[in-house]
Amino acid sequence: MIGYAEALSKVIKNSAPTGTESCSARQALGRILAQPISSPVDLPPFTNSAMDGFALRRTGSEWPVGHEFEVAGELAAGDGREVESAEAWEIMTGAPVPQDTDRVIPVEQVTLVKKHADGHPARIRLDAAVRCGQNVRRQGSDVERGGPVLQPATVLRPRHLMMLAALGIERIEVTRRPRAAILCTGNELVDDPGQALAAGQIWNSNGPYLAACLQAAGAEVVYRQTVTDTPQAYAKAVRQALDAGIDLLLSSGAVSMGRYDCVPQALAQLNATIHFHKARVRPGKPILLAQLAQGPLVFGLPGNPMAVAVGMRFLVEPALRVMLGLASERPVHARLLEPASSKPGLRMHFKARLGATDDGQLTVSILQGQQSYRIQPLLEANAWAIGPEQPGDLPAGSMLEVYSLGHLDSFGIATRCV
């Protein structure tokens, strides 16, 4: 049995980037950028008005309160016509500012002195002084043509898609999503939640959980199967998964030492290389990492729900980060509010609540119900807190490493831990 650090090292060593592919910028939410992006244009692309008001001709100083201007006409957003020189133009937000003007006064800071027959302004008087550049958005003041915009390994969020759309970028290069298979083992499992359970049966919760986690973590599930506890059924499903073109395979159950724990035997029949079997982690000690002869990694996760959750978060997701071209994660550190029990020699993974004091210091509370079969406490958690392998019980005030629930998730931090 190996420690977590060694197990993680073997996961990283045997993971490889999946490569890149072209993607529509409009459909890139959650994708990982593979190449740097520089701006093909200035943003804004032309100098325009930040206000509904009046564009005033250039001067070397402020236009003072009380100065009057003849208004030549109106300029609206989308109006790209060339206009003649004039003292002032009525202008709408977003309209191009004429070349011989250099400032805009808001409509509420002028007095209308004279109107045209159609009601449009003919002459105005300033109720406030106006300096050069006031209420004008200069061309390229947000992003200059050729300037850097986004770096590789950026997880694309709505704000990034806003920028790509503003720059008129249609397609981008992203990392290919890892293609994953999920095998759930167990004669007792029922996949259909609408099916009544017979004696000794349970509904399969690991399969839907892993599918959702993989999608949230940046992967694509291309094969799912629930199989009986026999090496033959497991091996057959692995071969079908390989036909789907997978990069990794996750299975739950049948990796311990019981009579029906068939995964190691099935992998041996498939000529897979076992990188490790059992690690000093809790929950999830019987976890297995193997590699099929065809290349894909196999994560054999124990069948208890929290063992699946820990294996997914702390061994599968680090592999996905390598495949997606992301750097290793760094935890935050938080002060433990109440004492907690930790088993010496095992790296503990606690369902936890991360919070903050009024002065911004991070705190963490270990939730009740840490048994590996209990799902309910995970609903209350917003983080995983780590108990180191060597120490025993953890006194209040201990500083613990804390991770978000998923590697692409952020923390939902309450003002105080509860």
C-alpha positions in Angstrom: 0.0 0.0 0.0 1.4 3.4 -1.0 0.8 6.9 0.3 -1.3 9.5 -1.4 1.6 11.5 -2.7 3.1 8.5 -4.4 -0.3 7.5 -5.8 -0.8 11.0 -7.2 2.7 10.9 -8.7 1.9 7.7 -10.6 -1.4 9.2 -11.8 0.3 12.3 -13.1 3.2 10.3 -14.6 0.8 8.1 -16.6 -1.5 10.8 -17.8 -1.0 12.7 -21.1 -2.5 15.7 -22.8 -5.4 14.8 -25.2 -4.5 17.3 -27.9 -6.5 20.2 -29.3 -9.4 20.8 -31.6 -11.2 23.8 -33.1 -14.3 25.0 -31.4 -17.0 27.7 -32.1 -16.3 30.6 -29.7 -20.1 30.7 -29.0 -20.1 27.1 -27.8 -16.9 27.3 -25.8 -18.3 27.7 -22.3 -16.3 25.6 -19.9 -13.7 24.6 -22.5 -10.0 25.0 -21.9 -8.2 27.4 -24.2 -5.2 25.8 -26.0 -3.5 28.7 -27.7 -3.0 32.4 -26.8 -5.4 34.9 -28.3 -4.4 38.4 -29.4 -6.9 41.0 -30.5 -7.5 41.2 -34.2 -9.0 44.7 -33.8 -9.1 47.8 -31.6 -11.9 47.7 -29.0 -13.8 50.0 -29.2 -13.2 49.8 -32.9 -13.9 53.6 -33.2 -14.1 56.5 -30.9 -17.7 56.9 -29.7 -19.9 58.6 -27.2 -20.4 57.3 -23.7 -23.5 59.4 -23.2 -26.7 60.7 -24.8 -25.8 64.4 -25.2 -23.9 66.7 -27.4 -20.5 66.3 -29.1 -18.6 69.7 -29.0 -15.8 70.9 -31.2 -12.2 70.8 -30.1 -10.6 73.5 -28.0 -7.4 73.7 -26.1 -9.2 74.3 -22.8 -12.5 73.7 -21.1 -15.7 74.9 -22.7 -17.1 77.1 -19.8 -20.5 77.2 -18.3 -22.9 79.5 -20.3 -21.2 79.0 -23.7 -23.7 78.5 -26.5 -23.4 76.2 -29.6 -25.3 75.8 -32.9 -26.4 72.2 -33.3 -25.7 70.8 -36.8 -27.8 67.6 -36.5 -28.2 64.2 -34.9 -25.9 61.2 -34.8 -27.2 57.8 -33.6 -25.5 54.5 -32.8 -24.8 52.7 -36.0 -24.6 55.9 -38.0 -21.3 55.6 -39.9 -21.7 58.5 -42.3 -19.0 61.2 -42.7 -20.2 64.6 -41.4 -19.0 68.1 -42.0 -17.3 70.3 -39.5 -19.7 71.9 -37.0 -19.8 73.5 -33.5 -21.9 70.7 -32.0 -23.8 67.5 -32.8 -26.6 65.9 -30.9 -25.2 62.4 -30.2 -26.5 59.2 -28.8 -24.6 56.6 -26.7 -22.4 54.5 -28.9 -22.5 56.8 -31.9 -19.2 57.6 -33.6 -17.8 61.0 -32.4 -17.0 63.3 -35.4 -13.3 63.9 -36.0 -13.4 67.6 -35.2 -15.1 67.0 -31.8 -13.3 65.8 -28.7 -15.8 65.9 -25.8 -19.5 65.1 -25.0 -21.7 66.9 -22.5 -24.7 64.9 -21.2 -28.1 66.1 -22.3 -29.1 66.8 -18.7 -26.3 69.4 -18.4 -27.5 71.7 -21.2 -30.3 74.2 -21.7 -32.1 74.1 -25.0 -32.1 77.6 -26.3 -33.7 77.1 -29.7 -35.5 74.3 -31.5 -36.0 73.4 -35.1 -39.6 73.1 -36.5 -39.4 69.3 -36.0 -38.5 69.8 -32.3 -34.8 68.8 -32.7 -32.3 71.0 -30.9 -31.0 74.0 -32.9 -29.0 75.8 -30.2 -27.8 74.8 -26.7 -26.2 76.5 -23.7 -23.8 74.7 -21.3 -24.9 74.3 -17.7 -21.5 72.7 -16.8 -17.9 73.0 -18.0 -16.7 70.3 -20.4 -13.0 69.3 -20.8 -11.3 67.4 -23.6 -12.0 63.7 -23.7 -15.0 63.9 -21.3 -17.6 61.2 -21.9 -15.7 59.9 -24.9 -14.7 56.2 -25.4 -11.4 56.3 -27.3 -10.7 53.8 -30.1 -8.6 50.9 -28.6 -9.0 52.2 -25.0 -10.2 48.8 -23.9 -8.0 46.5 -26.1 -5.5 47.5 -28.7 -5.1 45.7 -32.0 -2.5 43.0 -31.5 -2.6 43.2 -27.7 -2.8 40.0 -25.6 -6.3 39.0 -24.5 -6.4 35.4 -23.3 -3.7 32.9 -22.3 -3.6 29.1 -22.8 -5.1 27.0 -20.0 -7.9 29.6 -19.4 -11.1 27.9 -18.4 -13.6 29.8 -20.6 -16.4 31.5 -18.6 -19.2 33.8 -19.8 -16.9 36.9 -19.4 -14.4 35.4 -21.8 -17.1 34.6 -24.3 -18.2 38.2 -24.1 -14.7 39.4 -25.0 -14.4 36.9 -27.9 -17.7 38.0 -29.3 -16.8 41.7 -28.9 -13.6 41.1 -30.9 -15.4 39.2 -33.7 -13.6 36.0 -33.0 -15.5 33.1 -34.5 -13.4 30.0 -33.8 -10.8 29.2 -31.2 -8.4 26.3 -30.4 -9.3 24.4 -27.3 -8.0 21.2 -25.6 -10.0 18.1 -26.6 -12.3 16.8 -23.9 -11.0 13.5 -22.5 -13.3 10.7 -23.5 -14.3 8.6 -20.5 -16.1 5.4 -19.8 -18.0 4.4 -16.6 -18.4 0.8 -15.4 -20.4 0.1 -12.3 -20.1 -3.4 -10.9 -22.6 -5.1 -8.6 -25.3 -7.7 -8.9 -27.4 -5.6 -6.5 -27.4 -2.4 -8.7 -30.6 -1.2 -10.5 -30.0 1.6 -13.0 -33.7 2.6 -13.6 -35.0 4.8 -10.7 -38.5 3.9 -11.9 -38.0 0.2 -11.3 -39.1 -1.1 -7.9 -36.3 -2.7 -5.9 -36.3 -6.4 -5.1 -34.9 -7.7 -1.8 -31.2 -6.9 -1.6 -31.2 -4.4 -4.4 -30.2 -0.7 -4.5 -30.4 2.0 -7.1 -27.2 2.9 -8.7 -26.0 6.3 -7.5 -22.3 6.0 -8.4 -23.0 5.9 -12.1 -25.0 9.2 -12.3 -22.5 10.9 -9.9 -19.5 10.0 -11.9 -21.1 11.0 -15.2 -22.0 14.4 -13.7 -18.6 14.9 -12.2 -16.8 14.0 -15.4 -18.9 16.5 -17.4 -18.3 19.2 -14.8 -14.6 18.4 -14.7 -14.2 18.9 -18.5 -14.5 15.4 -19.8 -17.0 13.7 -22.1 -18.7 10.4 -21.2 -18.9 8.2 -24.3 -19.7 4.8 -22.7 -21.7 3.7 -19.6 -22.5 0.2 -18.4 -23.5 -1.6 -15.3 -22.1 -5.2 -15.1 -22.4 -8.2 -12.9 -19.6 -9.2 -10.5 -17.7 -11.5 -12.8 -14.4 -11.0 -14.6 -15.9 -12.0 -17.9 -18.7 -9.3 -17.8 -16.2 -6.7 -16.7 -13.7 -7.5 -19.4 -16.4 -7.6 -22.1 -17.5 -4.1 -21.1 -13.9 -2.8 -21.1 -13.5 -4.0 -24.7 -16.7 -2.3 -25.7 -15.5 0.9 -24.0 -12.2 0.7 -26.0 -14.3 0.5 -29.2 -15.8 3.9 -28.2 -12.4 5.5 -28.3 -11.8 6.3 -24.6 -8.9 8.0 -22.9 -9.8 6.8 -19.4 -12.1 4.4 -17.7 -13.7 4.7 -14.3 -15.2 1.7 -12.5 -16.9 1.5 -9.1 -16.9 -1.5 -6.9 -15.2 -4.9 -6.9 -11.7 -3.8 -6.1 -11.3 -5.0 -2.5 -10.6 -8.5 -1.2 -14.0 -10.1 -1.3 -15.0 -13.2 -3.2 -16.8 -11.1 -5.9 -14.2 -8.4 -6.2 -13.4 -9.2 -9.8 -11.7 -6.1 -11.2 -8.1 -7.0 -10.6 -8.6 -10.5 -12.1 -10.4 -9.0 -15.1 -7.6 -6.5 -15.7 -5.0 -9.3 -15.6 -7.0 -11.1 -18.3 -6.8 -7.9 -20.4 -3.0 -7.7 -19.9 -3.4 -4.3 -18.1 -0.5 -2.9 -16.1 -1.4 -2.3 -12.4 0.4 0.9 -11.3 -0.9 0.5 -7.7 -3.7 -1.2 -5.7 -4.5 0.3 -2.4 -3.4 3.7 -1.1 -3.3 5.2 2.4 -6.5 7.3 1.9 -9.8 7.4 3.7 -12.4 6.8 2.4 -11.3 4.8 -0.6 -8.2 2.8 0.5 -8.7 -0.2 -2.0 -8.4 2.2 -5.0 -6.6 0.9 -8.0 -4.8 2.5 -10.9 -4.1 0.5 -14.0 -3.3 1.1 -17.7 -4.8 -1.0 -20.5 -2.4 -2.3 -23.2 -4.2 0.1 -25.6 -3.2 3.1 -23.5 -6.3 4.3 -21.5 -6.0 4.7 -17.7 -8.3 2.6 -15.5 -9.3 4.0 -12.1 -10.8 1.2 -10.0 -12.8 3.0 -7.3 -14.4 1.3 -4.3 -18.1 1.0 -4.3 -19.1 3.2 -1.3 -20.4 6.6 -2.5 -17.8 8.7 -0.6 -15.0 6.5 -1.7 -16.1 7.1 -5.2 -16.3 10.9 -4.5 -12.8 11.0 -3.0 -11.2 8.9 -5.7 -12.9 11.1 -8.4 -11.8 14.4 -6.8 -8.3 13.6 -5.7 -7.0 11.1 -8.2 -9.2 11.2 -11.4 -9.5 15.0 -11.5 -5.7 15.5 -11.3 -5.4 13.2 -14.3 -8.0 15.2 -16.1 -6.0 18.4 -15.4 -3.0 16.9 -17.1 -5.1 15.8 -20.1 -6.6 19.3 -20.3 -3.3 21.1 -20.1 -4.0 22.7 -16.6 -1.4 23.2 -13.9 -1.6 21.3 -10.6 -4.1 22.6 -8.1 -3.1 24.5 -4.9 -5.3 24.2 -1.8 -6.3 27.1 0.4 -5.5 26.9 4.1 -8.1 27.4 6.8 -8.2 27.3 10.6 -10.2 24.3 12.0 -13.0 25.6 14.2 -13.7 22.5 16.3 -11.5 19.5 17.0 -11.7 16.5 14.7 -10.7 12.9 14.8 -8.2 11.7 12.2 -6.8 8.2 11.8 -3.0 8.2 11.9 -1.3 6.8 8.8 -4.2 7.6 6.4 -4.8 10.8 4.5 -8.3 11.8 5.6 -10.8 13.5 3.2 -13.5 15.3 5.3 -16.8 16.6 4.0 -16.5 20.2 5.3 -17.8 23.7 5.4 -15.4 26.5 4.5 -16.2 29.9 5.8 -14.7 33.2 6.8 -14.6 35.4 9.9 -15.7 39.0 9.8 -12.1 40.1 9.2 -11.7 37.7 6.2 -9.8 34.8 7.8 -10.7 31.4 6.4 -12.2 28.8 8.7 -13.3 25.2 8.2 -15.7 22.9 10.1 -15.7 19.1 9.7 -19.3 17.9 9.2 -21.0 15.1 11.1 -21.4 11.9 9.2 -18.0 11.1 7.7 -18.8 7.4 7.1 -18.2 6.4 3.5 -21.8 5.3 2.8 -23.3 8.6 3.9 -24.4 10.9 1.1 -26.5 13.5 3.0 -23.5 15.3 4.6 -22.1 15.9 1.1 -25.2 18.0 0.4 -24.2 20.4 3.2 -20.5 20.5 2.2 -18.9 23.3 0.2 -15.4 21.9 0.4 -13.1 19.0 1.2 -10.7 19.4 4.2 -7.6 17.2 4.3 -6.3 15.5 7.4 -2.6 14.6 6.9 -1.4 11.0 6.9 0.8 11.2 10.1 -1.0 13.3 12.8 -3.8 11.7 14.9 -6.6 13.8 16.3 -6.7 17.4 15.0 -7.2 20.1 17.7 -9.2 23.3 17.1 -7.0 25.9 15.5 -5.1 23.4 13.3 -4.4 24.7 9.8 -5.9 22.3 7.2 -5.6 22.2 3.4 -9.0 22.7 1.8 -10.1 22.0 -1.7 -13.3 22.9 -3.6 -15.8 20.2 -4.3 -14.6 20.0 -8.0 -11.4 21.1 -9.6 -13.2 23.6 -11.8 -15.5 24.8 -9.0 -15.1 27.8 -6.8 -15.9 27.9 -3.1 -19.3 29.0 -1.9 -18.1 30.7 1.3 -20.5 31.8 4.1 -19.7 34.7 6.3 -19.3 32.2 9.2 -18.9 28.5 9.2 -22.0 26.6 10.3 
